[in-house]
């Protein structure tokens, strides 16, 4: 009887709940439909298609499966941010501007190299999006160009240094102020951040060790946007007043020569180790007290000038650089080299490297030591390239390390006839945990390889 009564009550509850669910669901559905309808009213079908493409590009980048084209990702972020701002403005006030017109000036400010690719992908032509290289459109130039030109006009920089034509400016590959006589003029202390939009630059001379008196600049800092100049191969910054370098300098993957002498640098960013193609590094006459250990990754260096800095010790990792043809260590009276570093200097000299010291530290490398022929050359270990291993590589190396350590500890315990093996937690690495950053992954892999 009780069972039957329970069944009856259950049926009654279900009958009562169905209309309640309908009462809740119907308004929710209506609300959602109205919201979708409102969005459709905000954006035309072409604009909705544009927003969908932008979202797909952003999702590709966020998922990390495929890296979208840099220009496409830059414009996609601009479109998505504009959508959010547009919806907020429309919800707060009467705003009769169409989304495409709201978007246009924001697209103009995007740092884009290949507009043809962007226009083709997003199908901008139906929305009359301005193409900067096309003078026939009659539209204004991008804002970043106008800012560079205003800055150039303010400092009386000639047209042959900063072109006033958009195509010439975009395609500019060589920028130098050395050829200009500016004896009477006020010097530039800051560069506009828009300098990072000159992405085709290959040679940038903002300083000179030969004729510093004819330069227009006395820079106190560099904009972080300097890291956008990924095609640059030569960056000259001698005789400025720089106290630090932005970490973004590590993005200049094609850089071959970096000249920083005669500044006020107290340190170099560790990101300098990412400049794998660097051949010349000069940091003479600064305030450096140390050199980052990441210098070991600059294995293509041919010239290294450190003279005139208050450096006391060099990192042991500097001995990984074995291809030097010129090394300058003069005017560093407090410098002390370790035995390993002295042996490194000796081997460099034997291989034809021009090593410069002066009376202040000549004892670091005597001619007797350099010319000593009876020293057996020792192999120098070159570090692996700076890279971020895949999770599969990391896990495989990690598991191999644990197996080797377990076998080694067991063998040592057996050889010494010990009853207990060293506790596993003292050396075991959890292969399922990912290190916090790329540097810790690399350090662990070096440890594993050494083991």
Secondary structure, 3 states (H helix, E strand, C coil): CHHHHHHHHHHHHHHHHHHHHHHHHHHHHHHHHHHHHHHHHHCCHHHHHHHHHHHHHHHHHHHCCCCCCHHHHHHHHHHHHHHHHHHHHHHHCCCCCCHHHHHHHHHHCCCCCCHHHHHHHHCHHHHCCCCCCCHHHCCCCCHHHHHHHHHHHHCCCCCCCCCCCHHHHHCCCEEECCCCCCCCCCCECCCCHHHHHCCCCCEEECCCCCCHHHCCECCCCCCHHHHHCCCCCEEECCCCCCCCCCHHHHHCCCCCEEECCCCCCCCCCHHHHHCCCCCEEECCCCCCCCCCHHHHHCCCCCEEECCCCCCCCCCHHHHHCCCCCEEECCCCCCCCCCHHHHHHHHHHHHCCCEEECCCCCHHHCCHHHHCCCCCCCCCCCCCCCCCCCCHHHHHHHHHHHHHHHHHHHHHHHHHCCCCCCCCHHHCCCCCCCCCCCHHHHHHHHHHHHHC
